[in-house]
Amino acid sequence: MVGMLRIFSVALLGLLLSGCGYDGHYRYPCQDPVNWEKAECKPPLCTAAGACPEDLVGTDVINGTSDEIIVEEEINE
């Protein structure tokens, strides 16, 4: 009985958390690799707000030296 309650609780928690606000969009425009070459995402315009791509996603991702793989299809779904 306790095992079934635990399984039900974990399933319910997973279901509730699966819809917690991820809509596939970037929070900041400069997080989107498409915008990295725009003037608003290049210093000095982005440094005052800390919205440069280097600040938001890290230099490893920008330089392509990160182990993380960004798949555009997953982001746009």
Long-range contacts (C-beta under 8 A, 24 or more apart in sequence): 24-75, 24-76, 24-77, 26-75, 28-56, 30-56, 31-56, 31-57, 33-70, 33-72, 36-62
